[in-house]
Amino acid sequence: AAAAALPGSPHHLRSVFDEFVLDVDAALDLVLVKTEPGGAQPVAQAIDDMRWTDVAGTLAGEDTIIVIPRRRRLSQTVLRRLRALTA
């Protein structure tokens, strides 16, 4: 595999978003990512692998991920960054 597709790379994150993500939305200070059934785990792992300083972590179910911003004021920044991956 090419180095650009390694976990933790923007290319890998874009790849799993293209494959699994249906929608990115906000709920209170959290960001919700809706995926195809079974897609939440690989997408959450790809987000975690990015090690963004403004993301405390993710919680994934079968088809939904909660992305937890480190601070309330960062939620819109995280939302915009993840939505840009669906464009």
Secondary structure, DSSP 8 states (H G I E B T S, - for coil): --GGGSTTSHHHHHHHHHHHEEEEEEETTEEEEEESTT-HHHHHHHHHHH--TTEEEEEE-SSEEEEEESSGGGHHHHHHHHHHTT-
